[in-house]
Structures are given as structure tokens and as C-alpha cells.
Amino acid sequence: MSANVQRFEASVTSLSWIPSEAVTGLNKVVFESGFTHYDAPPPDVVDDLDSLRAMDRFRFANRLSAWIEVADGRIVDAGYSGGCVMGSTTVALGGRHATFAAIQFDDIQRPVEVSDGRARFVQTVGGRPALPAPRRVNKPPFVQFEGPTVWTTLALTIDVEGASAFELVGASTFPRHWIYDGDGALAAKVGLTDFSEWWHNSFGSHTPWGDEESPALVTAVETALEREIATTIMRSGLKPEVRKLHAGDVLTRQGELGDELFLLLDGVLSVEVGDDWIAHVGPGAILGERAVLEGGVRTSTLRAVTDAKVAVARADDVDQSAMEALSQGHQRENA
């Protein structure tokens, strides 16, 4: 082996958390009673994952770090570092708070795939909540006291020049998963959470530890301005109407009149102009501002790709200059 060996390292991290709009059914009553809690959105940049864990800011994280060594233009060695960072669950008991560590499963690190000057690493981490969660089963004793499984499966590719790319291979349908690049910046989001599907099915053989993966629909990250407007809509006492859509439902139709502004809380919508698909948008996107600013006529059709939830705001609830700045980046219809 040549003495001139170069070492390249890269990483990607998923952070999983529970937003208020993601829990449904009777379990929503448990959260809203104060027995346990939702999570505030994680920061846009994560520079200290362990500090966030200490503050109980997420449920679990998949920290995939990997390295390769290159000599004479060939990968001569490669390996994993990092792994699961399991969070905890804090509950209120008799006026006091108690924190329970979640149950971590063994990390799954697939053998490194080396070909065509690249090394690919695939890592699955996860576990289940510490608190028992009764659910019905079809065999005696007909009730099982075990929480469903949560996980993410990340892939990371590093080439002989040191360039890297990441992919979310799959994830549990709950909680919400955000993806951070090697610099710790928010880079992608899973578009849909499905609490009911997770609660009833994410056990045993229906998990990566039982050789079954669940593909995830990944969407782009919204802009900082959209996050600012979203905070205005959701956290300034406006109490917006929340509208639910089923896959295939139309939220707005091109050419129709409308003066409402929308914040996509969960799910994925397609933006369509005429017969053409323009874009997919995911949670956090602000939509509808162009009609508000340009005479009240919808410039595109917004159709639900998955089941979705949107918060509906009035035009005068949001600063017009913010909507104008947002509109400059939302010229999808003119592209």
C-alpha cells in the first residue's frame, strides 16, 4: 500500500420529534392532559446534539458518521462511527415530573459497499418508548403492553475525492423526522407522519429488525421566512382553522378566487399549473400568498399527494411585506 493515504470523513444525522399536530385519537387526550408532552421544533442548525438530548428536545437521533481511506485513487479501508442517540420521555406524575430513558435496539450497520470509487454506508437505529402502551392483538392475552418501534435508516456515500451525499432510505411513520447534513444544517424533512399506522403496525416483523423497511417521502426544507410566518400563524394567539385533506383532494384550484393563506402542517401537496406538475411541497411550506397579493386569483392548483393538514390564516394576519418577500421566491408558476 502506498504510504500516501488520505482519510475522508462525512456524516448525516436524523432528528426525530413529536409535533402537536402529529398525534391522533385517544392518545391526543393523553398528550393534552399534560401527562406527557409534545416537542418544540428542533433548531435549523444542530451543533451540539448531546446538549439537545440533555434538554429533552428530541426522541431519538440517527448519527451516521463514516470514513474512508484512499491510496493511489482506490479505497483501501472504510468504516462506521456514530450510532443511535436515544432520547427519553418526560411525564407528569402527581404534580412532579419524571423522565424515563427510551429502550434502544441494536444499531444495524450494513456491510460497507465499495464500488466505482465510492463507499456506501447504511445505518438503522431506533427503539421503543420506555412507557408501556397497551394495544389489542389477535391472540391471548389479546392485549400487549409494548410500545411501537421507531427508527430511521440513513445512507451515506463518500467518494475517493472526499465528496459525499446522503439519503433517507426509510423511517417509521411516526414521529416526525428531520435530516441534517454534515455541517449540522437542516437539509430535508419527511413529509408525512401517520400516528395510527405506526401505533397499530410498527412491531416485530414490520420493522428493520424484522427485515421490513418503510419507505419515507422526503421533501425539501422551507425557507427561514416561511418558518417566521409559520410561527406568526401558529404561536401568536390567532388559533387558525386546521383543515384536513385526503390524498387527491384539491386545496386550491387554478383560476378560482381566494384570499386565504395556508401553512402546510403535515403531508405533501403537489403544485400544478394547467396539466403540468411543478413541485412537491412538504410541512412548513406557506402557500397561497400570490393570490392574496395579485388580485385574489389562484395561480396554481394545490392537490394533496398524501393525507394532509393545513392551517388556514387570513391575509391580514400576516405582514404584507413578509408575503411580498415570500412571493418573490414562489414564482413556480412562471418557471
Buried (B, 14 or more C-beta within 10 A) or exposed (E): EEEEEBEBEBBBBBBBBBBBBBBEEEBBEBBEEEEBBBBEBBBEEBEEBEEBBEEBBBBBBBBBBBBBBBBEEEBBBBEBEBBBBBBBBEBEEEEEEEEEEBBBBEBBBBEBEBEEEBBBBBBBBBBBBBEEBEBEEEEEEEEBEBBBBBBBBBBBBBBBEEEBBBBBBBBBBBBBBBBBBBEBEBBBBBBBBBBEBBBEBBBEEBBBBEEEBBEBBBBBBBBEBBBBBBEBBBEEEBEBEBBEBEEEBBBBEBEEEBEBBBBBBBBBBBBBBEEEEBBBBBBBBBBBBBBBBEEEEBBBBBBBBBBBBBBBBBBEBBEEEBBEBBBEEBEBBEE
